[in-house]
């Protein structure tokens, strides 16, 4: 295995190990003294095993059309499957095996998008994943969160927390962390970034947020680079005091990273070693089981730059419109 932090036991053992690795000794920049594992996916299944349907739903279609993304999301193991060495691999391919029609015509790419809505949500705590992102022009991986009331409140009133966004060759050394809410979405999202000395695609990194009432802190490999509080959104409403779900996806093209060019080879692979959620011990949180599943397709994580003047056509149940 590539990481000594990889947990290879059952969830119960993982929780015990978590106690020793985190609760006993971990003190992070948000002031959390101890944490307790509440949910995880360690991705230790044999090679070719599909996504665990008890933990994730695989969204299909083109929920990123409003952002001018070019992939069609499928449930195929060719787009998301365990690799047998402890990773979930989300694969973007240059193909259209089923004749999918995208907003721009015949789809050119397939990929996968995973969400925990209706299976796991949680308010507050630590949420982290160990990920190796792919590089390449027009490649856009993300690890993010959406408010569980998106089906009733809509976006951006439901809130969005982008734990990791990466823009491939456009900014190879940089990770972006952002919140979106009413009055501070799309180009007005509250964002910061961290630029490393080497491309993120060169190695695995741990991307996390530590979330408490009135405070969200972003870290990469344990180093804080961004924090947001109600003061960050000014006179707008802070919408981060209720449960959120987790998402993983690998997009191709779009208004923020730009489209692939001749330098972008396929397939491109997003490797996820684990995803974990913790609570801060002694801190009450709402139920981690939503009462109802979201009524609409979740939006795509939203960049904070202005899109090109051309826009994708309106589609049924459109996702968030990036501007």
C-alpha positions in Angstrom: 0.0 0.0 0.0 1.1 3.6 -0.7 0.0 5.0 2.6 0.7 3.9 6.2 -2.5 5.7 7.1 -4.7 3.3 5.1 -7.1 1.4 7.3 -7.5 -2.1 6.0 -9.8 -3.6 8.7 -13.6 -3.4 9.1 -15.4 -0.2 10.0 -15.3 -1.1 13.6 -11.6 -1.6 13.6 -11.3 1.6 11.6 -13.1 3.4 14.3 -10.8 2.0 16.9 -7.8 3.0 14.9 -9.3 6.4 14.3 -9.5 6.8 18.1 -5.7 6.3 18.4 -4.8 8.3 15.3 -7.1 11.2 15.8 -8.9 11.4 19.1 -5.9 10.7 21.3 -3.4 13.1 19.8 -4.9 15.3 17.0 -5.2 19.0 17.5 -6.1 20.9 14.3 -6.1 24.6 13.4 -9.9 24.9 14.0 -9.4 24.0 17.7 -10.8 20.5 17.6 -9.3 18.5 20.4 -10.8 15.0 19.6 -12.7 13.4 16.9 -14.8 10.3 16.5 -15.2 8.4 13.2 -18.8 8.3 12.1 -18.6 7.2 8.5 -16.0 6.0 6.0 -15.3 4.2 2.8 -11.9 2.7 2.7 -12.2 1.2 -0.9 -10.6 -2.1 0.0 -12.8 -4.3 -2.3 -11.3 -6.6 -5.0 -10.4 -5.1 -8.4 -13.4 -4.3 -10.6 -15.9 -4.2 -7.7 -18.5 -1.5 -8.3 -19.2 1.5 -6.0 -20.7 0.4 -2.7 -24.4 1.2 -3.2 -25.1 1.2 0.5 -22.8 4.3 0.8 -23.1 6.1 -2.5 -25.5 6.8 -5.4 -24.0 7.1 -8.8 -25.6 10.1 -10.6 -26.1 9.8 -14.3 -26.5 12.1 -17.3 -25.1 15.6 -17.6 -25.7 17.6 -14.3 -22.8 19.8 -15.3 -24.3 20.9 -18.6 -25.0 24.4 -17.2 -21.3 24.7 -16.6 -20.5 23.7 -20.2 -18.9 20.4 -19.0 -18.6 17.8 -21.7 -18.9 14.5 -19.9 -21.9 12.1 -19.5 -22.0 10.4 -16.1 -22.6 6.7 -16.1 -23.0 3.8 -13.6 -20.5 1.7 -15.5 -17.5 0.1 -13.7 -15.5 1.4 -16.6 -16.0 4.8 -15.1 -15.9 4.0 -11.3 -14.6 0.8 -9.7 -12.2 -0.4 -7.0 -8.7 -1.1 -8.3 -7.9 -3.9 -5.8 -5.0 -2.0 -4.2 -7.2 0.1 -1.8 -8.5 2.8 -4.1 -11.7 3.9 -5.8 -10.8 4.9 -9.4 -13.1 7.4 -11.2 -12.1 7.3 -14.9 -12.9 9.9 -17.5 -12.9 8.3 -21.0 -13.0 9.8 -24.5 -15.9 7.7 -25.7 -19.6 7.5 -26.3 -20.5 3.8 -26.3 -24.3 4.3 -25.9 -24.9 7.2 -28.2 -25.5 9.7 -25.4 -26.7 13.2 -26.4 -25.1 16.1 -24.5 -26.0 19.8 -24.5 -23.5 20.4 -27.3 -24.5 17.4 -29.5 -23.1 13.8 -29.4 -21.3 13.4 -26.1 -17.5 13.0 -26.3 -16.7 11.8 -22.8 -17.9 9.6 -20.0 -17.1 9.8 -16.3 -18.7 9.2 -12.9 -20.1 11.2 -10.0 -20.8 9.8 -6.6 -23.0 11.3 -3.9 -24.0 10.1 -0.3 -27.4 11.9 -0.2 -30.2 9.6 1.2 -27.4 7.3 2.6 -25.3 9.6 4.8 -25.4 13.3 5.8 -23.9 15.1 8.7 -23.6 18.6 10.2 -20.3 19.6 11.7 -17.2 17.6 12.1 -14.1 16.7 10.1 -14.5 15.5 6.5 -11.5 14.3 4.6 -10.3 12.2 1.7 -6.9 11.1 0.5 -6.8 11.6 -3.2 -4.5 11.7 -6.2 -5.9 14.0 -8.8 -5.3 13.6 -12.5 -3.6 16.3 -14.5 -4.3 17.5 -18.0 -5.9 20.4 -19.8 -9.7 20.5 -19.2 -9.7 18.0 -16.3 -11.7 19.0 -13.3 -11.8 16.7 -10.2 -13.8 17.7 -7.1 -14.5 16.5 -3.5 -17.4 18.5 -2.1 -20.5 18.8 -0.1 -24.2 19.9 -0.6 -26.9 20.8 1.9 -29.4 18.0 2.4 -32.3 20.5 1.8 -31.4 21.2 -1.8 -34.6 19.5 -2.9 -36.7 22.0 -1.0 -34.5 25.1 -0.6 -32.8 24.8 -3.9 -29.3 26.0 -4.8 -27.5 28.1 -3.5 -29.8 28.4 -0.5 -29.0 24.9 0.5 -25.3 25.7 0.7 -22.2 24.1 -1.0 -18.8 23.4 0.5 -16.0 22.7 -2.0 -13.3 20.8 -0.1 -11.2 20.2 -3.2 -11.3 21.6 -6.7 -8.4 21.3 -9.1 -8.1 22.7 -12.6 -5.6 20.3 -14.2 -3.0 22.0 -16.4 -4.6 25.4 -15.9 -3.3 25.5 -12.3 -1.4 22.2 -11.8 0.0 23.0 -8.3 -3.1 24.6 -6.8 -6.1 23.4 -4.8 -9.2 25.6 -4.4 -11.6 25.6 -1.4 -14.9 27.5 -1.6 -18.3 28.0 0.0 -21.4 29.0 -2.0 -24.7 30.3 -0.6 -27.4 32.9 -1.2 -25.7 36.1 -2.4 -22.2 34.5 -2.5 -22.4 31.9 -5.2 -20.7 31.3 -8.6 -18.3 34.2 -9.2 -19.1 35.6 -5.7 -18.2 32.4 -3.8 -16.0 32.7 -0.8 -12.8 31.1 -2.0 -9.1 30.7 -1.2 -6.4 28.5 -2.6 -3.1 26.8 -1.8 -0.3 26.4 -4.3 2.2 23.7 -3.7 5.8 23.3 -4.9 4.9 20.5 -7.3 1.8 19.5 -9.3 -1.0 17.9 -7.2 -1.2 15.1 -9.7 2.3 13.9 -8.7 1.2 12.4 -5.4 -1.7 11.6 -3.0 -2.8 14.4 -0.7 -5.2 14.6 2.2 -7.9 17.3 1.5 -10.2 18.2 4.5 -12.5 20.6 6.1 -13.1 21.0 9.8 -16.6 22.4 10.3 -18.0 23.8 13.5 -21.0 26.1 14.2 -20.0 29.4 12.6 -16.6 28.2 11.3 -15.2 26.1 8.4 -11.5 25.5 8.0 -9.8 24.0 4.9 -6.6 22.0 5.0 -4.3 20.2 2.6 -2.0 17.6 4.2 -2.9 19.1 7.6 -1.9 22.6 6.6 -4.6 25.3 6.9 -5.1 27.5 3.9 -8.7 28.9 4.2 -11.4 29.6 6.8 -14.9 31.0 6.5 -17.2 32.4 9.2 -20.6 34.2 9.1 -18.5 37.4 8.9 -17.1 36.2 5.5 -20.5 36.4 3.9 -21.3 40.0 5.1 -25.0 40.8 5.1 -25.9 37.6 3.4 -27.2 34.5 5.1 -24.8 31.9 6.5 -26.4 28.5 5.5 -24.0 26.0 7.1 -25.8 24.9 10.2 -27.5 21.8 8.9 -26.5 18.4 7.5 -24.7 18.1 4.2 -23.9 15.1 1.9 -20.6 14.2 0.3 -19.7 14.1 -3.4 -16.8 12.9 -5.6 -16.7 13.5 -9.3 -14.3 13.9 -12.3 -15.6 16.5 -14.9 -14.2 17.1 -18.3 -14.1 20.6 -19.7 -16.2 23.4 -18.5 -16.3 27.2 -18.1 -13.6 27.2 -15.4 -10.9 24.8 -16.4 -11.5 25.1 -20.2 -11.9 22.2 -22.5 -9.4 19.4 -23.3 -7.0 20.0 -26.1 -4.6 17.9 -28.1 -2.3 17.6 -25.1 -4.9 15.9 -23.0 -4.7 12.1 -23.2 -7.4 9.7 -22.1 -8.3 8.0 -20.0 -7.7 10.3 -17.0 -8.1 8.7 -13.5 -9.0 10.2 -10.1 -7.7 7.8 -7.3 -9.4 8.0 -3.9 -7.7 6.1 -1.1 -10.4 6.8 1.4 -13.2 9.2 2.4 -13.9 9.7 6.2 -16.3 11.7 8.3 -15.8 12.5 12.0 -17.6 14.3 14.7 -16.0 16.4 17.3 -16.5 14.5 20.6 -18.8 16.2 23.0 -20.4 18.3 20.3 -24.0 17.6 19.4 -24.8 17.2 15.7 -28.1 16.7 13.8 -29.0 13.2 12.6 -26.7 11.7 10.0 -29.7 10.1 8.3 -31.7 12.5 6.2 -35.5 12.3 6.5 -36.0 12.5 2.7 -33.8 12.1 -0.3 -33.1 15.3 -2.4 -35.9 15.9 -4.9 -33.6 17.3 -7.6 -30.3 16.5 -9.1 -27.4 18.0 -7.2 -25.5 20.9 -8.9 -21.9 20.7 -9.9 -19.2 22.4 -7.6 -19.2 26.0 -8.7 -16.1 28.0 -9.7 -15.6 31.6 -9.0 -14.5 32.8 -12.4 -16.6 34.2 -15.2 -17.8 31.8 -17.8 -17.4 32.4 -21.5 -20.1 34.5 -23.3 -21.5 31.3 -24.9 -23.8 29.2 -22.6 -25.2 25.7 -22.7 -28.9 25.4 -23.5 -31.5 25.0 -20.8 -32.1 21.4 -19.8 -34.8 19.7 -17.8 -34.2 20.0 -14.0 -31.1 22.3 -14.7 -28.3 22.3 -12.2 -26.7 25.4 -10.9 -25.9 28.0 -13.6 -22.3 29.1 -13.3 -21.6 32.7 -14.2 
